[in-house]
Amino acid sequence: MDPYHGVLASARGSGLAAGEYRVEGIPGEARVYWDEHGVPHIVASSDEAGVYALGWVSASLRLFQMDLLRRVGEGRLAELVGSAGLDNDRFIRSIGLHYTIEETWRQIEGRPELSQLRSLLEAYARGVNDYIRYAEAHNLLPIEYRVLGQKPEAWRPEDTIAVAKVITLGLAWNDEDLVLERLVERWGPQIIAYLDIPFWANTTTQARCSEAVPWGNVSGKPNPYDYNSPTAGTPPIPAGAHAAGPAAPEPSGGASGGVLGWLEGLKGLWASLTGGPMLASNNWVVAGNYTASGKPIVANDPHLQLSVPPIWLLVELDTPSFHSMGALFPGTPLVVIGRNRHLAWGFTNVMGDFTDYYRLKWRGDEYYFNGSWRRASVRVEEIRVYDPYTGRYRVEELRVLDTQLGPVLERGGERYAVRWAGLDVSFELEFFVELNNASTVREALEAQRWFHSPIQNFVVADDRGNIAYSPLGGYPRRVNLPVLTTWRGVEIVNRGYIPFNGSAGEGLWRGYLPKERLPILYDPPEPFVATANSKPWSGSCWGLRDSEWVGWHYADRYREERIVEMLGELVESKGRLSVGDIMRVQTDVHDLSVADYLETALLPYAPDTDAARMLRRWIEETGTLMDKERPEPALALAWLYEYHKALWEHLYGSGDDISFLRFHYALSIVRHAAEGDQYALQLIPGGSLEKAARDALARAVDLLRAYYGTSNPEDWVYGRIHYYNPRHPAFRALDYEHVPASGGPYTVNVARPALVDPEEGMPVRAGPSIRQVAPLASADYYISLPGGESGSPFSSHYQDIYLDYWTRGLYIHYTLPAATGQPQLVFTGGG
C-alpha cells in the first residue's frame, strides 16, 4: 500500500505522458497529440523519429503486455512469471521458434533491401528502452511488475519479430491433425468423409475461380521473393545449441504467495491471445459503383481474444513515408489494420493447413527415413524459471531432438516430427512497411511478395476506385500423399488431415506453391467481396483445386452467408450503400447457425413441449435474433451446447478438444443419420436422433433453472447469462466490467460463449477485437476497440472505449489528419 514504492504507486503512472525530451542520435522531431480517448497521434519530421516516439508511447501504455508477448515467442515466459510459463517455454524451445526469430534479425541486418525496416526496428527499440529508463527513474513501472517483484529488461529489435511470430503462431499453428487421428482410431478413416472434411459441400465460398487472375499478372512481380527454407523444412537450429536471448534482469523482490494461483491463467497464453482455432474474423470491400459516395468502403472486424488490455493499440503515425491510422500489435512499429491517405485494408485468417505431423520409426535417438537409419541431432535448452516466493531463479534443462523432417514434439507419449510454415525465416514486417506507404491497390498487392505466414484473406481498396482480394502466402506443396479409404466411390487422400508416415516419406514438403500463379480478385464484377474464414475458392484455379492446396480448417459458413445475404439485400433494395449500412451489417446479431442446428438436429426430434414451441415461434418471428433482452437465445444456446457437447464426448471419448467439432461436421453426421445410414447412427449419442435431442433439452433446462433460480422460461433473459468477460492474462482483479451481450456463435457480431455453466453462465471472452469502417471517398475513419488504450487499471483510458463505444455498437469517428490542438509530448532529435 506504500504510495511510492508499493503496488498503489502504479496509480502515479496512469496519466498520459507529457513533456519535452531531447534524444541524441534520432533525426528530426516527433510530436505526440493525445485525443480524448487516449489515442496517440504522432507527427514526425523523419520516419525514425516517428517510430521512436511510437516505441516510447507504446511502452508507456502497454509495457507489461509487450513484455509478455515477446517472452511467449522467445520461450522465456517462465523468467517473468515462474512455472505458469513453463508449458509455453517448453513448446517454443522444442519447435525452435526462438532460433527463427534470431536468424530473421540477422538476415534483416544483412540485406540492403531491408535497410529501412532495420532502421525502423532499431528506432522503435530505442524508444521503448528510453521509456523503460524513464519509468524506472520516476517509479512508474506497471502494476504487474510490482505484484511479481520483477523489472522489465531492455527491448531488442528481435523482440518485435518475436511479437509478430506469436501472432503467426496463434493464427497458423494447428494440432487438429492429432485430434482427427484419435477419431480415426476410434471410428475408422471413413469418419473423415462423414464429417465432410474433404468436401465442405454445404458451405459458402469467398471467391470464384472463374473471376480470378494470377497475382503475378496484377502485381507485376512474376518472380516474388523466394524464401530460402530447406526442402524438408527445418528451422535454423544450430546443433547442440542452448537457449538464446539476453539474461533476465535481477528481480526487485519476491511476490506474495497469492500471485501463483492467478498466474495459472498464463498457461497456453499464445493460444488464448488469438482465441483458439474456432475464432475467426470478417472483412469485406464494397466497390465504388455500389456505394453512396461512388468510392469503395472497407470493413474489418478480426475476432480474437477479448483480453485486458486489448490485443490491439490504436495509433495515428504521420511521417515522411507514412501517414496511417489504425490498429497495431503492441511491440510492433506500424499499423497492421487501418488506412492511409489513399488506401484502406483489412485481414481475416485463411484457416489453411500449415502444420503437419510425421510419425517415425525410432531406435533410441535414431529414426528411419528415406531407406536408412539417421541419428537425430540433440540440443539442450536451458529454461530459467522464476520463483515469485523467493525472487530467485532455477534452471530446467529440456532435451530436444531435431530430424530432417523437423523438430520433435511428444504428444500422448508418442514422438512426432513437425513441419510448420512459421518456422521459416520470413519478412512480413517489410510487407507492412511497404503497405503503409502504398497509395494504390497494385502497390499493396506488390508488397505481398514479402508475405509468407500467417496467410490472410487480404481485402484492399484505393481512392481511385480499385478493389482486390488476395489470400497470398506460403502454401505448402506436399508430395507422396497416401489414400486413406474409399467412400462412395471417392478416394479419401490424406492431404494433411492426420499425421503422415514420415519413415515412408509420406506428405513431405517440396517448397511452396509459386506465388505468381496464386489466384486473387482484382476489380471483380461483383458489387462486393466478403470473407469470413469460409472456404476461400470454388472451382479449379488453373489446376489448383482448393481442397488440394489451401487446407481443411475453415470456419462454418454462417457468418459468410449472413454478410453476403445482408450486403446483397442492401444492394438490391438501395442500389448504393452508406457507411451506416456497413456498420449495421458489422453489428448484426442474427445467428443462422443456431437456426440450422435447431431445425436440423433438435426441433424435429424433440417432444412438443412449451420450450420447443417457444423456440419455433422465435425462429418464425425473428429469424433467431440473438437479442440480450429476450429469453429464447438462452434456451436455444444451452440446448445446442448440451447436444454438441454430448455428441463430441461420444465421438472423442472425452470433452477435451471440443473446439475441433465445427457445426458443419456435427450437422453432416446428423444429416447422414437422418437418412438412416447405420454407420452415422453409431456416431449419435444413444444411437437415436430422438434420444440425443430430448436428453440434451432436459440437461439444458436443468442448467438454466440452476443459473436463473426459476423454472419460468420467460425469466431466462439472455443478457443475464450471456455477457462480455474480457480478462487480464494473469490477474482476475484487473478484468474489465461484465456487460450483457447480444449475439451468438456465428452472428456477424460474433459472441461465442467460452463455456456454458450453471454458475458462470455463458461468458464471452472472444469476439471483434476491433471494428473498422473506412470510406475511400473521404479521409474519414471509424473504429472501435473492446477496451482502452492504457494498460493501467488506474487510468481513465483503461476500459473507456469498451464501455462507451464497443459494447454499444458505436464507433469513434476520425478524419485524417486527426492530430489537433497542442502536442503534449515532444521528442527533439540530436542529429
N, C-alpha and C positions, 0 to 999 in steps of 0.2 A: 504493500500500500504506500510505500515511500513515493511521494510525488515527483522525485527527481531520479532516483535510482531504481525504483520498483516498477511493477507492471503498469501502474497508472501513469507513469511518466510518459508512456506512449501517447497519451492524450495531447501532450505538448506538440507532437509532430503531426497532428491531424489536419492542420490547416494547409492551404495551398501555398507552395513556396513562393517567395518574393525576394527581390533584391537585385543588385548588380554585381557581377563577378568577372574578373579578368582571367582568361585561360590561355596560358602560354602554349604556343605550338598549334593552335586551332585557327585557321584563316578566317577572317571576317567576323561577322556579328550575328547573333541569334536572339530574337525577341520572342518571349512566350506570353500569350494573351490567354488568361483563364476565362471561360464563359460561366454563365450562371449554373451550369450543370457540372462544373469542374472539369470540362473537356479542355485540353491544351491545344492552342492554335500557335504553331511555331512558324515564324517568318525569319528567314536567314539569308545572308548575302553570299553564302557558299554552301555546297552540299554537306561538307564536313561539319561546318558549324551547326547546321540544322539537325543533322543526325546526332552530333554530340549533345545538343540540347534535348533531343528526344530520349537519348540514353539516360541523361540526368533526371529528366521529368518522369520517365517510366519507372526508374528506381524509387523516386520519391513517392510514387503512388502504389507500386506493386512489388517491392523488392523481395519480400518473402516468397511470393508466388513465382517470381522469376527464378529464385534460388531452387525451389522445389522442381521446377520444370527442367532446368539444366541437369540437376543431380539425378533425376529419373533417367534421362538419356545417357548419362555417363556412367550409370551404375554406381553412384556414390550417395544414394539417399540415406543409407544407414549411418553415414558420417554425421548427418544432421539430426536425424530423428530416432536413431537406435534400431533395435531389432525389428520394429514395424516396417522398416525399409528393406529388410534382407531379401524377401521374396523377389522384389523388384530388382535388386542388385545382382542376385544370382542369375536371374533370367538375362539381364542385359549383358553381364560378363560372359555368360555362356554363348550367346549368339555373336558376341564381339562387336556390338554396335559402337562402343567407345573407341575402338580402333578405326572404324569407318569415319567417325567424327574427326579424329586427329588427322587421318590421311586426307580427308576433304580439305581441311585447312591448309595442309602442306601443299596440296595442288593449287588452291586458290592463291597462295603466296607465290607459286612458281609460274603461273600462267599470265602472260601480258594482257590477254583479252579479258581477264578478270581483275585488272588493277583497280578499277573504280569500286567494285564490290569489296576488295581488300581494304581500301582506304575508308569505306563506309563502316565496315565491321570494326576497324581499329578506332575510328572516331566514336562510334557507339559505345564500345567498351570503355574508352576514356571517360565518357560522360557518366556511365554507371559507376565507375570507380571513384570519380570525383564526388559523386553524391554519397557513396558509402563513407568516404573520409569525412565529408561534411556532417553526415548523420552521426557518426561516432564522436566527432568533436563536440557536437551540440546535444548529445544524448537523445537522439531522435530515431533510434532503430525501431522497427516494427515490434508490436507486442509479442508476436510469436517467438522471436529470438529471446525475449526476456523470460517467457514461460519456460522455454527449453534450456535456458542458460547457455546460449550459443551466440556466435557472432558470424556475420557473412564473410566470405572470402572474396578476393578480387575477381572481377569478371574478365574473361578472356574472349577473343573472337570465336574460339571453339565452342564457347558456351551458347552463343547464338545459333550455331549449327546444331548443337545438341537439342535446343528447344524445337527447331524445325524437325529434327528427326523424331522427337517424341510425338509430334502431331502426325507424322508419317506412320509411326508405329500404331497409334490409335486408329488410324483410318485404313491402313493397308495390311496390317498383320492379321492373320486369321488362323485359328486352330480348329475350325469346324470339320476339317478332314478327319480328325480323331473322333469327333462326336459321331459323324456319319459312319465311321468304321465300326463303332460299337453297335449301331443299329444294324449294320450289315451282318455282324457276327450273330446277332440275336434273331434276325428275320430273313437272312439271305440277301443276295445282291439285288433281287427284284424290288426290294423296298425303295431303292433309288428311283425306279420308274413309278412306283405307286405314289411317291411324294412329288412326282412331276419335275424332279430336279433337272433332267437333261433337256426338258422341253419348255417349261414355263409357258404352257399353252394358253392359259387363261390369264393373260396379262396385257398391259398397255405399254407398248414400246415408246421410246422417247423420240426416235427418228426413223426415217425410211431410207434404205439404201438407194432407192430409185431417185432420191433428191440429193444424194451425197456427191461430193467432189473430193479428190485426194488433197490432203493437207499440203503436200509439196507444191501442187499447182497454184494454190492461193497464196501461200507464204512466200513463194519464190525461193525456197530453200530445199532444193532437191537432195542435198546432202547434209542433213542436220547433224548436230553434234553427236558423235559416236562414243558411247560410254565404254571405257576400256576395262570392262569387267571380265574376269576369267570365264571360259566357256561353261565349266561345271558350276561356277557361281560360288566362290569362296571369298569372304571378306579379307581385307589386307591385314591379316593377323600374323605377327612375327612369331616364329616357333619359340616355345618356351617363354613367351612374354609374360610379364607381370602387369598388373593394372596400371594404366596410365593416368595422368591427371595430377594437379597440384596437391600438396599436402593440406590436410584440413587445418584451419586455424585453431589455436587453443581455445577451449570453451571458457566462458566467463563464470561458470559455476553450475553445479548440478540443479536439475529441475525438481519440482515437487513430485511425489510418487503418483498423484492422480493423473499426471500427464500421460503415463504409459497406457492406460486404458483408452484415452482419447486418441492416441496415436495409432491404434489398431485400424482406424479408418483410412490410414495411408496405404494399407496393403492393396496391391493391384492399382496403384494410383494412375499409371499411364492409361489403363483401360477406362477408368472412371472419368478421366478428363474428357474423353471423347464420347462417352455414353454407351460404349459397347457395340456389338455387331448389329443390333436391331435399330439403332438410332441412325438417322439419315438427314436429308435436307431437301429444300425446294428451291428452285430458281426458274425464272423464265424471262424471256425478252419478247416484247411486242413490237412488231415492225411499225415504222412511222406512218404507213398508209392506213393503219388501223388505230391510231391514237388521235385524240382531240387536237394535239399540238402539231401533228404532222411529223414528229420525230420519235425515235424509239424510246421505250421505257424499259429499264432493267430492274428486276426484283429478285431478292435473295433472302432466305432465312435458313441458315445452316443449323441443324439440330444436333446439339452437343450437350454435354453435362451442364446442368444449372448449378454451377459451382460458385463458391464465395471466396474471393471476388470472382467476377465473370472471367471466362477464358479469353475474352477479347478486351482490348483497350481502345477507346475512340480517340482519334487524333486528326489534326489537320497539319500538313507539312508543306510549306511553301519555300522552295529554294530555287536556284537557277535551273536545275534539272527536273525538279519535281514540284507539282502542285496538286496534291491528292488529299482527299479526306475519306475517312472510313475507319475500318477496324483492323488492328494488328494483334498478333500474339505478344504478350509482354515478354521482352527479351529479344525481339526482332525489330529491325530498324525501318521497315517500310510497310505501307498499307497493303494488306492482303485482300480484303474485300472492300470495294468502295468506288470512287470516281475521281477523275481529274477534270481539267477544263473541257476536254473534248471526248472523253471516253468513260464508260461505266462497265463494271464487270461483276460476276459472281460465280460461285462454285457449289457443286454438290458432289458427293462421293460416287464414283463409278460402281463401287461394290464388286470389283473384279476379283480374280483369284491370283494372288501374287505371292502365295506361300505354299510350298509343297514339302511333304514329309517323305522320307525314304527309309524303309526297313532294310537292314543289312544283316548278313551272317557275320557273327563275331566269334573270335577265338582270342580271348583276353582283350588286348588293345589292338588286335589285328582284325581287319574286316575284308570280306571277299567282294571284289569289284572288278569287272571287265576281265574275268578269267583268271585272276590271281589274287593272292592274299597281300594286302597292303597294311603297313603299320600306321595307325593314326598318330598324328602329332599331338603332343601333350603340352598344355600350358597350365600354369598355376596362377590363379587370380587371387590377389590379397585384398580382402574387403575389410575396411575399417568400420567398426561398429561402435557407436557412441552409447554410453550408459548414462541416461538422464539422472539417475540417482547420484552417481559419483562425479559426473563430469569428465570421466576418463574414457579411453578407447581400448578395445581389444581388436585383434586381427583374426579373421576367419579365412582360411585358405580354401579355395574352390578349384578342384581339378577338372579341367575341361578337355575333351577330345575334339580334334578337327579332322575332317576327311576331305577327299576330293569332291564330295557332293555337298559339303558344307559343315558347319559346326554341329555337334551332337547334343541333343536335349534328351532327358529322361522323362518319360510320361508313363505312369502306371507301371513302373518297374521295367519298362522296355526302352531301348535306345532308338532314337530316330535321328538321322541326319536331316538337316532342314535347309531349304533354299528359300530366301526371301529377297525380293527386289530392293527393299530398303537398305540392304547391306552393301549395295553398290555405292561407290563414290559418285555423287551427282551434285548438280549446282542449281537447284530450284531457286535459291536466293537471287541468282543472277536473272532468272526469269522475272522476279518481282522488281528488280532494278529497271529492266527494260519496259516492263508493263506499266509501271508508274510514270515512265517518261514517254509512253506511246501516245499518239494523237489519232490514230486510225485503227480500225479493226484489223487490217492487214499487218500493221506493225505489232499489234498484240499477238496475232497468230504467229508471226515470225519469232517473237520472243519465246514461244513454246518449244523451240528447239532445245531449250535448256531443261525442260520439264520431264522428269523421269518417274518420280513417285512422291506422294500417293496420287495415282491418276484421278483426275477430277473432271466432272462434266462442267466445262467452262463455257459460260454464255457471256457475250460481249457485244456492245453497240457503240457507235460513234455519232457525233453530231452532224455528220454528213448523211446519215440515214442508213448506214450499213449495219448488219447484224450477223452473228455467227454462233454456232455451237460446235465445240471441239473437245472430245474426250481423249486428248493426246497424251502419250506417255509410254512407259516401258511395259509392253505386253509380252510375256514370256512365250518363246517358241518351243514347245515340248515335242519330243520325239519318242518313238517306241512305246506307243500307248496300247495297253492290253485291253481286250474285250472282257468285261465282267460277266455279262449274261446276255441272253436274247429275250426280249419281251415283246410279245405280239408281233413277231417278225422283225423287230428292230434291234440291232446290236447296241448294247449299252457299253460305251467305251469309257474307260477311266481317264477323264481329262483333268484329273487332279481332285476328284471327288473324295477319294480315300488315299491313304499312303501307298506309294509305289514300292515295288520290289527293286530296291536300289542295286542289290547284288547282281540282278539280271539286267541292269541298265534301263529299267523302265522309267519313262517320264523325265528323262534328262533335259535340261535346258540347253538349247543351242542359240544363245543370244536372244534378241528381241525382234518382234516384227518391225520391218522398216517403217520409220515414221512417215516418210514421204508418201507411202501408199495408204496410210490410215484414213478412214472416211471422216469428213466433217460436213457441216452445213454452212454455206456462205450465201447470204441473201436468198434463203429458200422461198418458194412461192406461198407457203403457208402464212397466215397472219401472225403467228407466234411460234416460238419453240419453248417447250417446258420440259424440265427434268425433275424427277423426284426419286432417284435411285432405282428406277424400274429398269427393265431390260433396255440397254442403250439403242439397239438397232433391230429392225425387222428386215428380213431378206438376206441376200448374199452380196456383200460389197466387194466386187472384183475377186470373187472366190473366197473371201474372208467371211465365213459363217460365224455369226455372233457367238453361238454356243461353243465354237471351237477356239475362240481367241479371247473373249472377254472374261468369262467365268460363270459362276452359278450362285453367287451370294446375294442376289438382288433383293431389294425390299419388295413387299407386297404392292400390288398395283394401285391401291385405293387413293393415295394422295395424288398420284399422277392422273388418275381417272377423274378425280374431282376438279383438279386445276384445269384440265383440258375441257371438261364439261362446263365449268363456270366461265372461262375465257371465251369458249365457243358461243355460249348463250349471249354473252355481252356483245360480242362482235355481231352476232345475228340481230340482236334487238336494237343496239345503239349504233353500230357501224364503226364508231370510234371510241376508244377507251380513255378515261381520265386517270389521273393519279389516285383519286378517291376510289375508282373501280378496282385498281390494283390492290389498294390497301384492304378493301373488303374481301377480296379473294385470299389475301395473305392471312387474314384473321378469321377465316371461315371455320365453323365448328360443327359441320355436318359430317358424320362418320359413315362412309359407305361400307367400311369393313364390319362394323357392328351389325348393320342391316344384313350383309351377306352371311355372317356367321349365324345370326338368329334364324334367318329364313332357310339356310341350308342344313344346319346341324341341330338346331334347338327346337324352334317352334313346331315344325312338322311332327316331332316325336314326343312332345310334352303333353301332359294332361291339360284339359280345358279348365284351368284354374283362373282365379282373379288376377294373379300375377301375369299369366300368359296373355290374358285378354287385354290387360293394361298395356303390355308391350306392343301388341298388334295394333291397338288404337294409336299409340305413339308413332309407330312407323308410318301408318296411314296419314296421320295429321301433320307430322313434322319431317318425315324422312330421316329419322334418327338424328335429330338436333341434340347435341350433347351440351345442353344448357345447364349451368350450375344451379339454376333456380328450380329445376324440375326433378321429380323423383325417379322417372323411368331410366335415365342413364345409369344410376347407381345399381339398379336391379339388372339391367342388361349387361353391364360390365362385370358384375360379380358372377352372373350365370356363365357368361362367356369364359371368364377366367377359370372358374371351377371345372368347366368342361375341358378347356385347353390343358390345364394342369393335369387332370386325370388321364387324358389321352397321352400326354408326354410321359407321365410316370409309368403307364402301361407299356409304351413303346421302348422306353430307355432303361426301365428298371429302377429309376430314382428320379428325384426332382431336379437334379443338377443339370446345368447347361440348357435350361428350358428356352433360352433366347434363340436357340437353333431352330425351333419349330415355328416357322412362318405360318401365318394364317393360310397362305396358299397351300403349303404342304398338308396342313390339317384337313382343310376342306377338300383337297384332292382325294385323301383317304376316305372321307365321308361320302363323296360322290361315287366312288367305286363300290363302297359298301351298300349304298342305296340301290345300286344296280344288281345287288345280290351276289357280288363277287365274294367267293368264300375266303380267299386269302385276305382281302380287305377287311372282312368281318372279324378275322382273328386280331386285327390291329385295333379294333374298337373295344374300350373297356367293357367287360361283361359280355362281349360278343354280340351286343344288341344295340342298335341306334336308340331305341326307346329307353332302355335301361340307362344308357350313358347320359341321355338328356335329362331324364327325371331325377337321377341321383345328383347330377350337378345342380339342378334347380333347388333341390332340398338343401344342399350344402350352402348354396348362395343365400337362400332365405335365412338360414340359421346364422350365417356370418353377419348379415345386415341387421338382424334382430339384436345380436350381441353388440354391434357397434353403436347403433342408434338407441338402443334400450326401449324399443317399441316394435310391435308387430304390425303396425299400420303402414302399408307401403306409401301412403300419401305423405308420411312424415320423413321419408328417406330422401331428403333433399341432397342432390348430388354434390353441391359445393361444400357441404359439411364433411363429407368423407373424402372428396377429391380436391386436393389443394396443392398449390405450389410449395415446394420444400427445398429451395437452394441451400446447399450445405457447404460449410467450410471443410477442407480435406482432413483437418486434424481435430478441431475443437468445436463441439456442438454448441457451445455458448456463443460462438461467433456466427451461427447460421442467420440467414435473413428471416424476416417475418413470414408466417404462413398466410397465404391469400387463397380464398376459394377459386377454383379453376374450372372453366368450361373446357370442352374439347375431349378428345379420346385418343385411342391408339393410332388411328390413321386419319384424323382430321388434318386439314391443311395446316391449321394452327395446332400442331400436334401436342398432346398432353397424355402420354402413355404412363400409367402408374408404375412405379418401381416395384410395388408389391400390392397385394390385396390381403388385408389383415384385419381381424376383428378388433384389434386395439389401435394400430396405427392408421387404419383406413386404407386410402389409395393415394399415398403421397406421390407427387410428380417431381422427379429430380432430373429430368432431361427435357429439352424442348428447343424452341427457337433461341439460339444463342445470340443472335442479333436479328432484327428485321430491317431491311434496307429497301428503299424505293428511289430510283434515280432517273428522272426525266431528262433526256438529252436536248430538249428544246430550250432549256434554260440552265442556269448554274445552280438550280435548287437541288437539295439533297435531304432525304427523310430517313431517319434512323432511330432505332430504339434498342435498349440494352437491358437484359434481365439482372440488373444490379446497379452498381455505381462505379465511378472511375477510381475511387480510393479504396485501398485495401485496409484502411484503418477503421475499426469499429467506432472510433470516437469522432469520425469525420461526418459532416453533413452530407457528404457525397458518397457515403458507404453503400446505401441502397435506394437513393432518391429516384434514379431513373426507373428502377424496377417497380417502385410503388406508384410513382406519379404518371408513368407512361406505359411501360411494358405490360404490366398486369391488366391495364385498362385498354389495351389495343391501340394506344396512341403513339405518335411519332414526334421526335424533335425535328424541327424544320430549320435547315441551314441554307444559306446562299453563299457560294464561293465567290470571292474570299470571305471567310467568316470571322476573321480577326478584327475586332473593333475595340475602340477605347484606347487606353494607355497600356503598354506592356507592363506586366507585374514582375517579370523575371527577364534579365538581360545578361547575356554572356558575350563578352568582347574578347576576340582573339588577340593573340600576341604575335601573329605572323604565320 
